[in-house]
């Protein structure tokens, strides 16, 4: 099979030929149709990811069709058939630890991750999956929308941690795919007015397309966290956000969240950071604010996102701004590696079209 093989930091071979994997018990072989490029893929390409290192095939946000089935194991949940359209989590939990048994497979310490320890990812014509990480999509689902289910489920998981929508105002700090996935789910779950924030003006159009009522550039003029908070409040017609989602790791983002959140409000951190980040705990204590952390997603998040795609109440396609065939994977990485120049169209989700997806 053809695969985009990372052979060294910033070196991708778009013409690598690898053996097609053979599914064992409890496994499925999936022909990849579309695969999104995640921030963690970009980090691995740059050589800064903690465990995804060359040589490896990256990719875990994808949609494809089942082409071969391994032997079904007694604990497999649900049946899959050749020809099913599927998406997947980025990991397979162990199904036996305390976290898995209590319904929190995303916190499994023994989970196995795609693009790690010899398990190749979805920047290839085929990817091998385990049944406990795979989710069936309705026939006819747009493969690009199917590839977005995984990041959308992460956004939904963070929003559900924040509690009921009930018209509550929110701010999303970081307007990449995960931040905008939070916004899309918040809109679907009845949250109120929303403002997105990012470093630079380029993401404003994407935020508006995802349903934001306003946008704040946290970089122009190097505003202080308090000034960013004031701009958020102004966009919300004088109201402080009751919920703030932190979906980016740029410098000062946590200070901005603390400065902006309403007393008694909630901050949900759904981003990873390159280094330890100081937090003004006194400000959080003084406001009696909750600071929560959201990691990955659970199967019910996948099921809910898939149901919203099926009934037409969620359209994630405006998040995608670039499409590349597999042989242009190096160009796809380069687009994400450089900021959009002033006046240029923003860079949102970059999608690889691998298996003839329309």
C-alpha positions in Angstrom: 0.0 0.0 0.0 1.0 3.6 -0.5 1.8 5.5 2.7 3.1 8.9 3.7 6.0 7.7 5.9 7.7 10.1 8.3 11.4 9.1 8.0 13.0 12.0 10.0 11.8 15.3 11.5 10.3 17.4 8.6 11.0 14.6 6.1 8.0 12.7 4.7 8.1 10.1 1.9 4.8 10.4 0.1 5.6 7.4 -2.1 6.5 4.8 0.5 5.3 1.3 -0.1 4.4 -0.8 3.0 2.8 -4.2 3.4 -1.0 -4.1 3.8 -1.6 -5.3 7.4 -3.5 -8.5 8.1 -6.3 -8.2 10.7 -6.0 -10.5 13.6 -8.7 -11.5 16.1 -10.8 -8.5 17.0 -9.3 -6.3 14.3 -10.6 -4.7 11.0 -8.7 -3.6 8.0 -10.0 -0.3 6.7 -9.4 1.4 3.3 -8.9 5.1 4.1 -10.9 7.6 2.2 -10.0 10.9 4.0 -7.7 11.7 6.8 -7.3 15.0 8.6 -4.0 16.4 9.8 -4.0 17.0 13.5 -1.8 19.3 15.6 -0.2 16.2 17.1 0.7 15.0 13.5 2.3 18.4 12.9 4.2 18.2 16.2 5.5 14.7 15.2 6.5 16.1 11.8 8.4 18.9 13.5 10.1 16.3 15.8 8.6 17.7 19.1 5.9 15.0 19.8 6.7 13.1 23.0 6.2 9.6 21.6 5.3 9.7 17.9 8.7 9.5 16.3 10.1 8.5 12.9 9.9 6.1 11.2 6.1 6.2 11.5 2.9 6.7 9.5 1.0 9.5 11.1 -2.8 10.1 11.1 -5.7 9.3 13.3 -8.6 11.5 12.2 -10.1 9.5 9.3 -13.0 7.8 7.6 -12.8 4.7 5.5 -14.5 1.4 4.5 -14.0 -2.0 6.1 -12.4 -4.3 3.6 -11.4 -7.3 5.8 -12.4 -8.7 9.2 -10.4 -10.7 11.7 -11.9 -13.3 14.0 -14.6 -11.7 16.3 -13.8 -12.1 20.0 -16.4 -12.8 22.6 -16.2 -9.3 24.1 -16.5 -7.4 20.8 -19.4 -4.9 21.0 -21.5 -4.9 17.9 -21.0 -6.4 14.4 -19.0 -4.9 11.6 -19.3 -6.0 8.0 -17.2 -5.6 4.9 -18.3 -2.4 3.2 -19.2 -0.6 6.4 -18.2 3.1 6.4 -16.4 3.8 9.7 -14.4 6.3 11.7 -12.3 5.6 14.8 -10.8 6.9 18.0 -7.1 7.5 18.0 -6.5 4.7 20.6 -7.6 1.3 21.6 -8.3 0.9 25.4 -7.2 -2.3 27.2 -10.9 -3.0 28.3 -9.6 -4.6 31.6 -8.3 -1.8 33.9 -10.2 0.1 36.5 -10.8 3.1 34.2 -12.1 0.9 31.4 -14.4 -0.9 33.8 -15.9 2.3 35.1 -16.7 3.6 31.6 -13.7 5.9 31.2 -11.6 4.2 28.4 -10.1 7.5 27.5 -8.2 7.5 30.8 -6.9 3.9 30.3 -3.2 3.9 31.2 -2.6 0.8 29.1 -4.3 2.0 25.9 -2.5 1.6 22.6 -2.2 4.6 20.3 -2.1 4.9 16.5 1.3 5.9 15.1 3.1 4.4 18.1 5.1 1.3 18.7 4.8 0.0 15.2 1.0 0.7 14.8 0.8 2.7 11.6 -1.7 5.6 11.2 -4.1 6.7 8.5 -1.8 8.6 6.2 -1.9 5.5 4.1 -4.3 3.6 1.8 -5.1 1.1 4.6 -5.2 1.3 8.4 -5.6 -1.6 10.9 -8.1 -1.0 13.7 -9.5 -2.8 16.7 -13.2 -3.2 17.1 -13.3 -1.4 20.5 -12.1 1.9 18.9 -14.2 1.8 15.7 -17.6 3.4 15.0 -19.9 2.8 12.2 -21.1 5.7 10.1 -24.4 6.0 8.2 -24.1 5.0 4.5 -23.7 8.0 2.4 -21.8 10.1 5.0 -19.4 12.5 3.4 -16.0 11.0 4.0 -14.6 14.4 5.0 -17.3 14.8 7.6 -16.6 11.3 8.8 -12.9 12.1 9.2 -14.0 15.1 11.4 -15.9 12.9 13.9 -12.8 12.2 16.1 -11.9 15.9 16.7 -15.6 16.8 17.0 -16.0 14.2 19.7 -13.1 15.8 21.7 -14.9 19.1 21.5 -18.1 17.6 22.6 -16.5 15.8 25.6 -15.1 19.2 26.8 -18.5 20.9 26.4 -20.3 18.1 28.3 -17.9 18.5 31.2 -18.9 22.2 31.5 -22.5 21.2 32.2 -25.9 22.2 30.6 -26.0 24.9 28.0 -29.0 26.8 29.3 -28.1 29.9 27.4 -24.8 30.4 29.2 -22.3 32.8 27.5 -19.0 31.3 26.6 -15.5 32.2 25.2 -13.3 29.8 23.3 -9.6 30.6 23.5 -8.0 29.0 20.5 -9.8 28.9 17.2 -8.3 25.8 15.6 -10.2 22.6 15.0 -10.6 21.6 18.6 -11.7 25.0 19.7 -14.2 25.3 16.9 -15.4 21.8 17.6 -16.2 23.0 21.2 -18.1 25.9 19.7 -20.1 23.7 17.3 -21.1 21.3 20.2 -21.9 24.2 22.5 -24.2 25.7 19.9 -25.9 22.3 19.4 -26.4 21.9 23.2 -28.0 25.3 23.9 -25.2 27.5 25.1 -25.7 31.3 24.6 -23.6 34.0 22.9 -20.0 32.9 22.1 -16.8 34.7 21.4 -13.7 33.1 19.9 -10.1 34.3 20.6 -6.9 33.5 18.8 -3.4 35.0 18.2 -3.9 37.0 15.0 -6.8 38.0 12.8 -6.8 35.0 10.4 -9.2 32.7 12.3 -12.0 35.3 12.5 -13.8 34.0 9.4 -13.6 30.4 10.5 -15.0 31.3 13.9 -17.9 33.1 12.3 -18.6 30.1 10.1 -18.7 27.9 13.1 -21.3 30.1 14.8 -19.2 32.6 16.9 -20.9 36.0 17.7 -17.6 37.7 17.9 -13.9 37.4 17.6 -10.9 38.8 19.6 -7.4 39.0 18.2 -5.2 38.3 21.3 -2.0 39.4 19.5 -2.6 42.8 17.9 -0.9 45.4 20.1 0.2 42.7 22.6 -2.7 43.2 24.9 -2.5 42.1 28.5 -4.8 39.3 29.8 -7.0 41.9 31.4 -7.3 43.8 28.1 -8.2 40.6 26.2 -10.8 39.9 28.9 -12.2 43.4 28.4 -12.5 42.8 24.6 -14.3 39.5 25.2 -16.8 41.3 27.6 -17.3 44.0 25.0 -18.1 41.4 22.3 -20.6 39.8 24.7 -22.4 43.1 25.3 -21.0 43.7 28.7 -21.4 40.1 29.9 -18.6 37.9 31.3 -18.5 34.4 29.9 -19.7 31.8 32.3 -17.7 29.1 30.6 -14.3 29.5 29.0 -12.7 26.8 26.9 -8.9 26.8 26.6 -8.2 25.1 23.3 -4.7 26.5 22.5 -1.4 26.6 24.1 -0.1 30.0 23.0 1.6 32.1 25.7 -0.7 33.8 28.2 -3.8 31.8 27.2 -4.5 30.6 30.8 -4.1 34.1 32.2 -6.6 35.3 29.6 -9.1 32.6 30.7 -8.7 33.5 34.4 -9.1 37.2 33.7 -12.2 36.6 31.5 -14.3 34.1 33.4 -17.3 35.2 35.4 -17.2 34.7 39.2 -18.5 31.3 39.9 -17.8 30.3 36.3 -16.0 27.4 34.7 -12.7 27.1 32.8 -12.3 23.8 30.7 -8.8 23.2 29.5 -8.8 20.9 26.4 -5.3 21.8 25.1 -1.8 20.4 25.7 1.1 22.7 26.4 4.8 22.5 25.4 6.0 23.4 28.9 4.6 23.9 32.4 2.3 26.9 32.7 1.9 29.1 35.7 -1.7 29.8 36.9 -2.9 32.6 39.1 -4.6 30.4 41.7 -5.5 33.4 43.9 -7.6 34.8 41.1 -9.4 31.5 40.7 -10.0 31.2 44.5 -11.3 34.8 44.7 -13.8 34.1 41.9 -14.7 30.7 43.1 -14.1 29.5 39.6 -13.9 25.9 38.6 -10.9 24.7 36.6 -11.5 21.5 34.7 -9.4 19.4 32.3 -10.7 17.5 29.4 -8.9 14.6 27.7 -9.9 12.9 24.5 -13.4 11.5 24.3 -15.6 8.4 25.1 -17.7 6.2 22.8 -20.9 8.1 23.7 -19.3 11.3 22.4 -18.7 9.5 19.1 -22.3 8.2 19.0 -23.8 11.6 19.6 -21.7 13.4 17.0 -22.5 10.7 14.4 -26.3 11.1 15.2 -26.0 14.9 14.7 -24.3 14.3 11.3 -27.0 11.8 10.4 -29.9 14.2 11.2 -28.3 17.2 9.6 -28.1 19.3 12.8 -24.3 19.5 12.6 -22.3 20.6 9.6 -18.5 20.5 10.3 -17.4 21.0 6.7 -16.8 24.8 7.0 -13.9 23.8 9.3 -12.0 22.4 6.3 -10.0 24.9 4.2 -7.5 22.7 2.3 -7.6 19.4 0.5 -4.5 17.5 -0.7 -3.9 14.0 -2.3 -1.6 11.7 -0.4 1.3 12.4 -2.7 1.2 16.1 -1.7 1.4 15.4 2.0 4.6 17.4 2.4 2.8 20.4 1.0 -0.1 19.8 3.4 2.3 19.9 6.4 4.0 23.1 5.1 0.6 24.9 4.9 0.1 24.1 8.6 3.7 24.9 9.6 3.5 28.6 8.5 1.1 31.2 9.6 -1.3 32.6 7.0 0.1 35.9 5.6 -1.9 39.1 6.2 -4.9 39.2 4.0 -4.7 35.6 3.0 -7.5 33.1 3.6 -7.2 31.4 7.0 -5.9 27.9 7.4 -8.3 25.6 9.1 -8.5 21.8 9.0 -6.2 20.3 6.3 -7.6 17.1 4.8 -5.8 14.4 2.8 -8.0 12.7 0.2 -6.6 9.2 0.0 -9.0 6.6 -1.4 -10.9 8.5 -4.1 -13.2 10.4 -1.8 -15.2 12.9 -3.9 
